[in-house]
């Protein structure tokens, strides 16, 4: 189940919104409103980067 604070981002991310994918990456990776899960955060960062989100692309380069 999706934690309630992330539901709006998840709905948009699943609809293809790269910025929402990026925000899910940030929140999971850093443990914002959810327990920290770096693997899940990286997964969303990668999806956002592949979808063209430039901020996610830059942050992903720094995280790896």
C-alpha atoms as a printed R data frame, in Angstrom:
   type eleno elety resid chain resno      x      y       z
1  ATOM     1    CA   UNK     A     1  0.000  0.000   0.000
2  ATOM     2    CA   UNK     A     2  1.089  3.535  -0.754
3  ATOM     3    CA   UNK     A     3  1.599  5.766   2.302
4  ATOM     4    CA   UNK     A     4 -1.077  8.501   2.257
5  ATOM     5    CA   UNK     A     5  1.408 11.422   1.959
6  ATOM     6    CA   UNK     A     6  2.787  9.853  -1.230
7  ATOM     7    CA   UNK     A     7 -0.513  8.933  -2.879
8  ATOM     8    CA   UNK     A     8 -0.808 12.125  -4.987
9  ATOM     9    CA   UNK     A     9  2.752 11.651  -6.276
10 ATOM    10    CA   UNK     A    10  2.199  7.950  -6.936
11 ATOM    11    CA   UNK     A    11 -0.973  8.585  -8.933
12 ATOM    12    CA   UNK     A    12  0.801 11.155 -11.121
13 ATOM    13    CA   UNK     A    13  3.967  9.034 -11.426
14 ATOM    14    CA   UNK     A    14  2.013  6.012 -12.586
15 ATOM    15    CA   UNK     A    15  0.354  8.257 -15.182
16 ATOM    16    CA   UNK     A    16  3.818  9.101 -16.550
17 ATOM    17    CA   UNK     A    17  4.631 12.364 -14.726
18 ATOM    18    CA   UNK     A    18  8.453 12.459 -14.530
19 ATOM    19    CA   UNK     A    19  8.477 15.207 -11.872
20 ATOM    20    CA   UNK     A    20  6.248 13.081  -9.630
21 ATOM    21    CA   UNK     A    21  8.580 10.107 -10.181
22 ATOM    22    CA   UNK     A    22 11.462 12.334  -9.103
23 ATOM    23    CA   UNK     A    23  9.635 13.398  -5.940
24 ATOM    24    CA   UNK     A    24  8.957  9.767  -5.057
25 ATOM    25    CA   UNK     A    25 12.666  9.094  -5.484
26 ATOM    26    CA   UNK     A    26 13.560 11.992  -3.193
27 ATOM    27    CA   UNK     A    27 11.037 10.986  -0.546
28 ATOM    28    CA   UNK     A    28 11.920  7.299  -0.455
29 ATOM    29    CA   UNK     A    29 15.673  7.844  -0.686
30 ATOM    30    CA   UNK     A    30 15.706 10.411   2.129
31 ATOM    31    CA   UNK     A    31 12.909  8.963   4.252
32 ATOM    32    CA   UNK     A    32 10.568 11.953   3.924
33 ATOM    33    CA   UNK     A    33  7.035 11.005   5.080
34 ATOM    34    CA   UNK     A    34  7.985  7.317   4.707
35 ATOM    35    CA   UNK     A    35 10.593  4.989   6.205
36 ATOM    36    CA   UNK     A    36 13.859  5.478   4.356
37 ATOM    37    CA   UNK     A    37 14.274  3.022   1.495
38 ATOM    38    CA   UNK     A    38 17.263  3.891  -0.674
39 ATOM    39    CA   UNK     A    39 16.664  1.037  -3.123
40 ATOM    40    CA   UNK     A    40 13.092  2.197  -3.779
41 ATOM    41    CA   UNK     A    41 14.301  5.786  -4.004
42 ATOM    42    CA   UNK     A    42 16.909  4.865  -6.614
43 ATOM    43    CA   UNK     A    43 14.295  2.937  -8.561
44 ATOM    44    CA   UNK     A    44 12.110  6.059  -8.781
45 ATOM    45    CA   UNK     A    45 15.098  8.300  -9.532
46 ATOM    46    CA   UNK     A    46 15.957  6.000 -12.465
47 ATOM    47    CA   UNK     A    47 12.388  5.994 -13.766
48 ATOM    48    CA   UNK     A    48 12.278  9.794 -13.553
49 ATOM    49    CA   UNK     A    49 15.643 10.123 -15.286
50 ATOM    50    CA   UNK     A    50 14.556  7.764 -18.071
51 ATOM    51    CA   UNK     A    51 11.369  9.828 -18.457
52 ATOM    52    CA   UNK     A    52 13.489 12.947 -19.008
53 ATOM    53    CA   UNK     A    53 13.505 14.668 -15.604
54 ATOM    54    CA   UNK     A    54 16.776 16.632 -15.644
55 ATOM    55    CA   UNK     A    55 16.920 17.117 -11.864
56 ATOM    56    CA   UNK     A    56 16.583 13.372 -11.355
57 ATOM    57    CA   UNK     A    57 19.294 12.742 -13.949
58 ATOM    58    CA   UNK     A    58 21.694 15.097 -12.146
59 ATOM    59    CA   UNK     A    59 20.913 13.757  -8.675
60 ATOM    60    CA   UNK     A    60 21.201 10.160  -9.840
61 ATOM    61    CA   UNK     A    61 24.718 10.837 -11.141
62 ATOM    62    CA   UNK     A    62 25.671 12.172  -7.707
63 ATOM    63    CA   UNK     A    63 24.087  9.289  -5.788
64 ATOM    64    CA   UNK     A    64 25.750  6.484  -7.720
